[in-house]
């Protein structure tokens, strides 16, 4: 069963920047969304370059994925930093070293602070496995199942200090089927994540009025 992406404008209408935009990927785990973004770049669907991957998890499989693609991957183990601000400061140093223009959180399991947000105002994206503003925070798939909704999905949004609350850039809807488990539902959500995230990045980096700053759709639930 195909699920539509609720992306506006249509991807074919989104202009590409004149030069590839440098992305910094933050990932804590498997890195499947990192791989989807890398594939979109390789196929020519996304005019960008992944300059660096940062992970906080020594066991994250994203490290192997990055190595296979020849992309630098920097480990900043959060356990070695006494405060979140200290970790964010270390991340900024790495991101600036690689001249990153946009920060892409792809399964990043740490809350960011004002330190990082101030360094990249309006240029940090996150992906969440629900149709925000519903089911914020951890276990969003389980929350949707427990609540009994019939449709869930995934959301790409700009990052703000309040968790999962920044302006919405794009969403994709996924129906909840009879007999769905958290695992089966998340597999279908993840398929849409891999499709949606590169498109949302493409929308944000599009040259608009001489600038790469995004014009997000805003929160359609307001």
N, C-alpha and C positions, 0 to 999 in steps of 0.2 A: 504494500500500500504506500503510494507516494504521499509525502507531506509537503505542503507549500511553504515557501519562505515568505514572510511578510516584510520583505525588504523594499524600501522606497529610497531613491528612484530605482527603476529597473536597472540591473547591472550593465546592460548594453549602453545605457545612457550616461554612465559615469565616466568622466574624462580621466585620463591617466596623467600623473605628473611627468614633467619633462625628464627628470632623472630619478633613478630608483631611490626610494625613501629607506633610510636605515632604521631597522627595527631591533629592539632589544626584547627578548622573550624571557619571561619569568615563569619557571615551571618547577613543581615539586615532585612530580610522579612520573607516569608512563610517557608523557609527551606526545600523545596522539594528535592533539590539536597543533602542537608545534610541527609535527610531520605534515599535517594537512596544509598549514600555511606554507611550509617549504615546498610542497608539491604544487601549490597554486603559483608560487614564484617560478618554479622550474617550467611550468606549462605556459607561462606568459600571461596568466589570468590576473596576476598581481604584480605591479611594477614596484618591487621593493627588494630589499636585501636584508637577510637576518645577519646582523653584525656580530651578535653575541647572545648566548643563552646563559642565564644565571639560575642556579638551583640552590636551594637551602638544604637539600637532602642528599647525603653521600651515596645512598642506595638508589637514587632516582634513575629509571631507565632512560630518561631523556638525555642523560650524559652519553650513553652509547649511541643514541640516535644522532646527536649532534656530531659525535666523532665520525660516524659513518658518512656524514655529509660534509665533513671538513669544516664545520662551524665551531668557533671557539666556545667552550663551555667553562664557566667559572663557578666553583663551589664556594658559597658563603654560608657555612653551617650556622643556622640561627642560634644554636645552643652555645656558640662561642661569643655571642653578643649579649651584654647584660640588659639592654633595652632595645625595643623595636626601632627607636630613632637611630641607634648606633648601626643596626643592620641596614636601614635605609640609606644612611650616610655612606656606608661601604658600597652599597649597590650603585649609588649615584656616581661614585668615583669610577666604577667599572663602566657604567653606561656612558659617561663623558669620555672616557679613554677610547671607546669604540665609536664615538660621535653619533650615538643613538638619537634619533629624532622622535620616535614613538615607542612607548613602553607597552608591551602586550602581555597581559597576565593570562597564561594558559595552564590552568590547573595550579595556580600559585596559592598555597594553603596558609598564607600569613597575611594578617591585616597590615596595611601600609599606613604610614603616618603623614602628617602635614609636611614633614621633611621631603619625602619623595614627591608628594603632590605639588608642592611649591616649586620643585625643580623642573617638573614637566606639567605645567598647568594646562588642563584640557587636552592632554596628550597621553593619557593612560587609559587603556581599554581592559575590560574584564568580561569574561564569559561565565554565565550562571545557568544551571540546568533547570530553569523554570521560566514561566512567563511573568517576569517581574511586573508589578510589585508583589505578586503572590509568592509565598514560600521562599523567603529570604534565608540566608544563613546555611548552616550545615544540613545534610540529609534532605535536600529539597525534593528529591524523587520520592523518598519515603513519605514526606509530608503530603505530597500530592495524592499518593495512594490512600493514605489514612484519611484525608479529608473527603475523598470520594469524587473529586472533580473528573470530568470526562475528557478534558483537553489540558495538556500541559505543553512543555516545550523548552526553548532555551532563549536567552537574551544576551546581546552584547550591549554594554553600557559604558559610559565614561565613569571613571573612578572618582569618588568623593570620599570625605572622611566617614560618612555614615555608610555602613556596610550594605552593598547591593542596592544602592539608592541613587546613583548618578543618572543623568539623562540617558534615555534609551536611544541607541543607534539603530538596532535591528532586532527582529525576533523571528523565530520559526515555530510553528505549531506542530504538536505531536499528539494524536488521539491516544487515550488510555483504553486498551482493549480488555474484554472480559478475560479473566485469568492472568492478567499481567502481574509479574513480580517486579520488585525493585530492579533486579538484574535485567529482565527482558525489556522493561520500559526504558532503562537507562541506555541500553544498547541502541534503541531507536532514537533516543534523544541525542546520543553521541554522534550518530550518523548525520543528523541535522547540524550539530555543532561544527563538524568538519566542513560542511557546505557553507554554513552561515558566516563563520568567523573571517575567512579570507574576503568574502564579499563586504562585510562590515568594515574591515580595514581599508579595502579599496575605496569605499565611500568616504572614509575619514581623511585619507591622504589625497583625495582628489583636489586639484587646484580650484579654489573658489575665490573669486575676486582677488586674484594674485596672491592667495595665501593657502597654506596647507592646513590651516585651522579648520576643524570640522563644523558643519552646521547640523548637529544631531536633530533627530525627529522630535525629541522631547518625549515626555511621558504621555502615551496615548490614553492612559487611565485617568488623567486629571481632567 
